[in-house]
Amino acid sequence: MSQNIIEFLSHWGVTALSLWLTSFIFHGISFTNKKSLFVSALLLGLANAVIRPIIVILTIPLTLITFGLFLLVINALMMLLVSALVPGFRLSGFWTAFFASIVVTLLSLIAGTFIFQSDDYPMEVPVNRGVLI
């Protein structure tokens, strides 16, 4: 149970860190305070976990026609949705959300690679025990 809470808080922190760093890269993204940053990270994770899969399923034909590029539009729409819901989170427009969602995804992927290394599948080095088959 506590492992799930720690993992949830870690993902939330990684998302908040990615959003914060992205706000320095793009001038069209701003947070009025830390609370709006953390609420935005929480709602973005919730939107990506609940709403995004429904939209992806509903837009499968469009996604197939665009060879998957429409998924980038869906990511931007999730960011725009969160910015509409959180009072202190400002996005200047669709294209800012589009490119910012790419940067947030890449930063989260990089940070997650270092933080969430899985112990379930460690790399095993074969050991020669002197037995020939």
TIVO-877450 format. One record per residue (C-alpha): residue in one letter; x, y, z. Coordinates in steps of 0.02 Angstrom, whole numbers. Layout:
REM residues N
+----+--------+--------+--------+
| aa |     xx |     yy |     zz |
+----+--------+--------+--------+
|  a |      X |      Y |      Z |
...
+----+--------+--------+--------+
END
This chain:
REM residues 133
+----+--------+--------+--------+
| aa |     xx |     yy |     zz |
+----+--------+--------+--------+
|  m |      0 |      0 |      0 |
|  s |    135 |    125 |     49 |
|  q |    233 |     77 |   -107 |
|  n |     85 |    131 |   -215 |
|  i |     73 |    298 |   -125 |
|  i |    259 |    329 |   -144 |
|  e |    249 |    286 |   -329 |
|  f |     99 |    401 |   -353 |
|  l |    186 |    545 |   -265 |
|  s |    343 |    514 |   -367 |
|  h |    246 |    521 |   -531 |
|  w |    157 |    678 |   -473 |
|  g |    324 |    758 |   -429 |
|  v |    400 |    711 |   -597 |
|  t |    251 |    787 |   -688 |
|  a |    260 |    945 |   -583 |
|  l |    447 |    959 |   -616 |
|  s |    420 |    934 |   -803 |
|  l |    284 |   1068 |   -807 |
|  w |    394 |   1188 |   -709 |
|  l |    543 |   1163 |   -825 |
|  t |    431 |   1180 |   -977 |
|  s |    368 |   1348 |   -912 |
|  f |    547 |   1411 |   -925 |
|  i |    564 |   1351 |  -1104 |
|  f |    399 |   1421 |  -1169 |
|  h |    347 |   1598 |  -1127 |
|  g |    165 |   1554 |  -1162 |
|  i |    154 |   1445 |  -1006 |
|  s |    143 |   1520 |   -832 |
|  f |     96 |   1472 |   -656 |
|  t |     43 |   1604 |   -530 |
|  n |    103 |   1502 |   -381 |
|  k |    163 |   1331 |   -324 |
|  k |    -14 |   1275 |   -284 |
|  s |    -70 |   1301 |   -464 |
|  l |     83 |   1203 |   -523 |
|  f |     48 |   1054 |   -411 |
|  v |   -139 |   1055 |   -446 |
|  s |   -101 |   1064 |   -633 |
|  a |     17 |    915 |   -620 |
|  l |   -115 |    817 |   -524 |
|  l |   -255 |    857 |   -646 |
|  l |   -143 |    824 |   -797 |
|  g |   -104 |    651 |   -728 |
|  l |   -288 |    621 |   -693 |
|  a |   -340 |    681 |   -866 |
|  n |   -208 |    572 |   -948 |
|  a |   -265 |    422 |   -847 |
|  v |   -453 |    441 |   -866 |
|  i |   -505 |    557 |  -1008 |
|  r |   -363 |    529 |  -1133 |
|  p |   -395 |    341 |  -1158 |
|  i |   -578 |    375 |  -1197 |
|  i |   -533 |    508 |  -1325 |
|  v |   -399 |    396 |  -1401 |
|  i |   -526 |    256 |  -1425 |
|  l |   -655 |    374 |  -1500 |
|  t |   -528 |    445 |  -1623 |
|  i |   -447 |    284 |  -1682 |
|  p |   -494 |    312 |  -1865 |
|  l |   -420 |    488 |  -1864 |
|  t |   -265 |    425 |  -1775 |
|  l |   -242 |    288 |  -1905 |
|  i |   -265 |    410 |  -2049 |
|  t |   -132 |    526 |  -1977 |
|  f |    -15 |    381 |  -1935 |
|  g |    -28 |    419 |  -1749 |
|  l |     12 |    604 |  -1758 |
|  f |   -162 |    647 |  -1696 |
|  l |   -106 |    582 |  -1526 |
|  l |      0 |    738 |  -1511 |
|  v |   -157 |    842 |  -1536 |
|  i |   -243 |    742 |  -1399 |
|  n |    -97 |    777 |  -1281 |
|  a |   -112 |    963 |  -1319 |
|  l |   -299 |    957 |  -1288 |
|  m |   -268 |    877 |  -1117 |
|  m |   -152 |   1021 |  -1072 |
|  l |   -280 |   1148 |  -1132 |
|  l |   -414 |   1061 |  -1030 |
|  v |   -308 |   1070 |   -873 |
|  s |   -266 |   1253 |   -904 |
|  a |   -452 |   1290 |   -919 |
|  l |   -487 |   1204 |   -753 |
|  v |   -343 |   1270 |   -647 |
|  p |   -356 |   1458 |   -612 |
|  g |   -169 |   1492 |   -596 |
|  f |   -112 |   1393 |   -749 |
|  r |   -103 |   1494 |   -910 |
|  l |    -72 |   1432 |  -1087 |
|  s |    -64 |   1560 |  -1227 |
|  g |   -139 |   1447 |  -1361 |
|  f |   -152 |   1281 |  -1449 |
|  w |     23 |   1280 |  -1525 |
|  t |    103 |   1320 |  -1359 |
|  a |      7 |   1175 |  -1283 |
|  f |     55 |   1065 |  -1430 |
|  f |    242 |   1092 |  -1416 |
|  a |    239 |   1103 |  -1226 |
|  s |    153 |    934 |  -1214 |
|  i |    295 |    859 |  -1317 |
|  v |    425 |    936 |  -1202 |
|  v |    331 |    883 |  -1044 |
|  t |    320 |    706 |  -1111 |
|  l |    506 |    700 |  -1152 |
|  l |    558 |    775 |   -984 |
|  s |    444 |    654 |   -890 |
|  l |    514 |    509 |   -989 |
|  i |    693 |    559 |   -950 |
|  a |    660 |    591 |   -766 |
|  g |    556 |    433 |   -751 |
|  t |    696 |    329 |   -825 |
|  f |    811 |    381 |   -685 |
|  i |    685 |    377 |   -544 |
|  f |    577 |    226 |   -586 |
|  q |    706 |     94 |   -628 |
|  s |    619 |    -71 |   -609 |
|  d |    689 |   -199 |   -489 |
|  d |    565 |   -326 |   -557 |
|  y |    669 |   -361 |   -711 |
|  p |    850 |   -333 |   -668 |
|  m |    977 |   -369 |   -800 |
|  e |   1055 |   -537 |   -761 |
|  v |   1228 |   -585 |   -814 |
|  p |   1241 |   -769 |   -858 |
|  v |   1363 |   -862 |   -748 |
|  n |   1462 |  -1010 |   -814 |
|  r |   1457 |  -1142 |   -678 |
|  g |   1572 |  -1261 |   -765 |
|  v |   1433 |  -1378 |   -820 |
|  l |   1434 |  -1422 |  -1003 |
|  i |   1273 |  -1476 |  -1084 |
+----+--------+--------+--------+
END
